[in-house]
Amino acid sequence: MNQTKLLRKPLLIPLLLVLCFLSMRISAQHSKLVNEPVDVSVDFKDFSNTIFFADSLASFDPQTGSGKLKWKRHEAFSAHNFDNSMLSYKRSYSNEFPAIEYAQDPVLPFSVEFTSPRTIRIRANTSSQKPGAEQSLMLVKEPVKDNSWKYSKVNGGHQYTGSYGSVTIYENPWKILVRDANGKVLTQTRGQQDGKASYTPTLPFSFVRRASDYSRSVAAVFSISPDEKIFGCGESFTKLDKNGQKVVLWTHDPNGVETQTMYKPIPFYLSSRGYGMFMHTTSPITCDFGATYGESNAMQIGDENLDLFIFLGEPKEILDAYTDLTGKASMPPLWSFGLWMSRITYFSEQDGRNVAEKLRKNRIPSDVIHFDTGWFETDWRCDYKFAPTRFKDPKGMIADLKKQGFRTSLWQLPYFVPKNDLYPEIVSKGLAVKNANGSIPYEDAVLDFSNSNTIKWYEDKIAGLLNLGVSAIKVDFGEAAPLSGIYASGRTGFYEHNLYPLRYNKIVSELTKKLTGDNIIWARSTWAGSQRYPIHWGGDAETTNKGMEAQLRGGLSLGLSGFTFWSHDIGGFTMKTPEDLYRRWLPMGLLSSHTRTHGQAPKEPWEYGEGFQDYFRKAVEMKYKLMPYIYTQSKIASEKGLAMVRALFVEFPNDPGAWQVDNQYMLGSDILVAPFFETTKTRQVYLPKGKWVDFQTGKSFNGGWHEIASGEIEVVMMVREGAVLPQVKLAQSTGDIDWGNIELVTYANTPVNVVVKVCLPSENEVKEVVLTKKGNWFVVSKDPFGGKIKWAVR
């Protein structure tokens, strides 16, 4: 029987449709290991697939910015010259029957829209079917049209001009140019003609249709300019500048921080050239930032339709616009900014009480006791119940800890092993992700958070803990939603896998807010939009110098992806921390928005001896005294989509040196931190243009490179000249801080007024206090707090 007659058999059609639906891009994305990252770039090199190159505008309505784009059919082949083969592309022709029913070169919907004075939205479909109208979890709301952009007809195309740049769409060959307000080309699409200058065949703006199942994916290919730098893509532990790298955006448990895979991939990045891009999808993405070809930024997006947002401006402006779209982090509670004391793990009520007692006895400020995997009857077997053999009165313990100024945090995860008492219920009620035969893909049952019944069941379990008095839930794991799974949403893991962390973060955060009033979780995995649900920590860092260094790069990269709040396991997770490494890592953890000691035991400072405990205490005291600065800067950052642990160039975009540094950071706008990643007494520190004052020694420095010695606390910590740091008297918990007495420590050497921003937790509103110099001293000349605060100035 020939193929044509076979396809006409009516009984086979439903079966073929099912097989197409269940096929998971087996030609290229089939993983050899469970949850191995899906690299869609392989499909664009597969000789069995068909590639359609963006060719020309078939129609366009300037009033709506919508029209149709013609795509020319091509195929990959092996080009050969002098005993050397390379992949290239050639024109191909229709292979469908009957040919009159299917276009050889399809003409498909395309649009350019404007959603803010800085934001451009480019959409292109790979079929005539419109994408679903379901509200995206990644967006705060569906963006509306911004009418500030003005249209003009140009030779061979169309142009829209706004306050911050312009977009030109050429008709034939089709091309989009994005310029800044001065007319400089920031980036442009790459078509087939743009590859003519090279003997190396390059992929143009295109989409692939897979021979295995006729599914499609888009390659949005743009130019990279000389000396361009690219940052973001989530918590990436590799070199901060992604130019020259191939980054696979697939939520993954890398079991450490020294690999290319990520707990927290984010489909967003920004460029030193003055633009950023957000790939609005949950599918796997492979970003080839000049790794394959230096001039080509090929965003190979697994989604069948392109939805790309472009933002114009400097880094702060781009991050603000991006988080206007996907959401900004609201402020977590004050107590969360204190020290979280933890290890893997405290096993009993007595363990928790003992740690709390010793922290207070030894005068070490702290706010949270965290119980990790050992509060169940069987370690790691999450059943949401305190082990009755080891926790005689968990509610009483939680209440007693709170009286001492400690909140309680608990670990859990969304995977359930067969021996878990909850496993039969989860499976029988259909609460877990299923596979093609209606069973479950893994040995574990993985909660399906696209299922409303699952959400209700899960919320009931978490609510029981929150109602018991627990203050925070550790939202661990979430990176292994089955690729082959069939979800209640009707989609497979190809689209649900990356979305899983966002669903997970949202559920726990919103329930915690509802029941306790606090917007807080402690989460490991993310996707775009997860920044709305703080706090996220950096995963299971290696207990090594390189682990410490990579952990910081990951935090900086996440901060360049719209996340304000971030923490990490001080000292590393994987082994007992050597005292030397603990001393150096500690200030990096304290000089972050959030601070937790966690990992293999011991983590408690008294376990390292009296000398280390004294050092630990002094370092923690520094953060608690700086709490008004940290809280105020956090509030400011949360309103602008900025990170507290901030890459230097975000504050100093016009300083070329600031773009080169990935082992220092700004804590807020005024404190520069340079950790020690090796056992040395000094390190090279780059200070951006201006004057700086050493926080620990009071020495002054000009901008540039300097060899600077550590202070008593093993870190270089510089304050920008002209800054004023609000501080308070030491308290043993944030709840005991006296916000009615604030000291303003000035680093200003100027005869004019100085402004310092202050935010009281009771008000959560940033106000400006003005200082005026009288003689050799500053005095408060404008107090917006109306006498609520007694100011001391030095």
DAKAJO-V840436 format. One record per backbone hydrogen bond with DSSP energy under -0.5 kcal/mol. NH is the residue of the N-H (numbers start at 1). CO is the residue of the C=O. If there is no record, write none. Layout:
nh = (NH:NH)
co = (CO:CO)
//
This chain:
nh = (6:7:8:9:9:12:13:13:14:15:16:17:18:19:20:21:22:23:28:29:30:36:39:40:42:43:44:44:45:46:47:49:50:51:52:53:53:54:55:56:57:58:58:59:61:62:64:65:66:67:68:69:70:71:72:74:75:76:77:79:79:81:84:86:88:90:92:101:102:106:108:108:110:111:112:113:115:116:119:120:121:122:123:124:125:126:139:140:141:146:147:149:150:152:154:157:158:159:160:161:162:164:166:167:168:169:170:170:171:172:173:174:175:177:178:179:179:180:181:183:186:186:187:189:190:191:194:195:196:198:201:205:206:207:208:209:210:210:214:217:218:218:219:220:220:221:222:222:223:224:228:231:233:234:235:236:242:242:244:245:247:247:248:249:249:250:252:254:262:266:268:269:270:271:272:274:275:276:277:278:279:280:280:281:285:286:287:287:288:288:289:289:290:290:296:297:297:298:298:299:299:300:300:301:301:302:306:308:309:310:311:312:313:317:318:319:320:321:322:323:324:325:326:327:330:336:337:338:340:341:341:342:342:344:345:349:352:353:354:355:356:357:358:359:360:361:362:363:364:365:366:367:368:369:370:370:371:372:375:380:381:382:387:390:391:394:397:398:399:400:401:402:403:404:405:406:407:409:410:411:411:412:416:420:423:426:427:428:429:430:431:432:433:434:435:438:442:445:446:447:447:448:449:451:452:455:456:457:458:459:460:461:462:463:464:465:465:466:467:468:469:470:471:472:474:475:475:476:476:485:486:487:487:490:493:493:495:496:497:498:500:500:503:504:505:506:507:508:509:510:511:512:513:514:515:516:517:517:518:520:521:522:523:524:525:525:526:530:532:533:536:537:538:541:544:548:549:550:551:552:553:554:555:556:557:558:559:560:561:562:563:564:567:570:570:572:573:574:582:583:584:585:586:587:588:589:590:591:592:592:594:595:596:597:598:598:600:601:607:608:609:613:614:615:616:617:618:619:620:621:622:623:624:625:626:627:629:629:630:631:632:633:634:635:636:637:638:639:640:640:641:642:644:646:646:649:650:651:651:652:655:656:658:659:659:660:661:665:666:667:668:668:670:671:672:672:673:674:676:677:680:683:685:687:687:688:692:693:694:695:698:701:703:704:706:708:708:710:711:711:714:715:716:717:718:719:720:721:722:723:725:726:727:728:736:737:739:741:742:743:744:745:745:746:747:754:756:758:760:763:764:767:769:769:770:771:772:774:777:779:781:781:782:784:786:788:790:791:792:794)
co = (2:3:4:5:6:9:9:10:10:11:12:13:14:15:16:17:18:19:25:25:25:33:37:38:39:40:40:41:42:43:45:46:209:74:207:51:72:205:70:70:171:56:68:68:66:60:61:61:61:110:59:108:56:106:53:51:90:49:88:77:86:84:81:79:77:75:73:98:99:104:69:106:67:123:65:121:119:119:116:310:113:308:111:306:109:304:136:325:325:114:145:146:161:159:157:154:169:152:167:150:165:117:179:160:177:158:168:175:156:173:55:55:170:168:187:166:177:184:164:180:178:184:178:176:221:189:191:192:193:195:199:190:219:52:217:50:208:215:210:208:301:303:206:218:299:219:220:297:188:295:225:270:268:557:264:234:230:240:289:242:245:287:246:247:285:248:262:252:250:233:266:277:231:275:229:271:271:311:269:309:267:278:307:279:249:300:247:285:286:298:245:287:288:296:293:222:295:288:296:220:297:286:298:218:299:284:124:122:278:120:276:118:274:314:314:315:316:317:318:319:320:321:322:323:532:333:334:335:595:339:368:340:597:599:343:390:348:349:350:351:352:353:354:355:356:357:358:360:359:363:732:339:339:407:341:368:409:370:372:373:378:380:375:387:387:391:393:394:395:396:397:398:399:400:402:401:367:369:472:371:372:474:445:417:420:422:423:424:425:427:426:426:446:486:439:435:444:416:444:414:445:431:447:448:450:451:452:453:454:455:456:457:458:459:460:461:462:462:463:464:466:465:408:408:410:473:522:412:474:482:434:485:491:487:483:485:492:492:493:282:496:497:499:500:501:502:503:504:505:506:507:508:509:510:511:512:512:513:512:518:534:473:535:475:475:477:263:527:529:530:565:523:567:539:542:544:545:546:547:548:549:550:551:552:553:554:555:556:558:559:558:562:536:568:596:569:541:541:578:579:580:581:582:583:584:585:586:587:589:590:566:338:568:340:570:596:573:344:604:605:606:609:610:611:612:613:614:615:616:617:618:619:620:621:622:624:626:726:626:627:628:629:630:631:632:633:634:635:636:637:637:637:564:644:666:658:647:647:648:648:652:654:655:655:656:657:658:673:646:671:644:666:667:667:670:718:665:716:714:675:678:708:706:685:704:686:701:719:699:717:694:692:690:687:685:683:706:681:713:715:712:713:674:715:672:693:670:691:747:720:745:724:743:625:733:734:737:738:790:727:792:725:743:744:723:771:769:767:765:760:760:758:756:767:782:754:779:777:774:772:770:779:770:782:783:785:740:789:742:744)
//
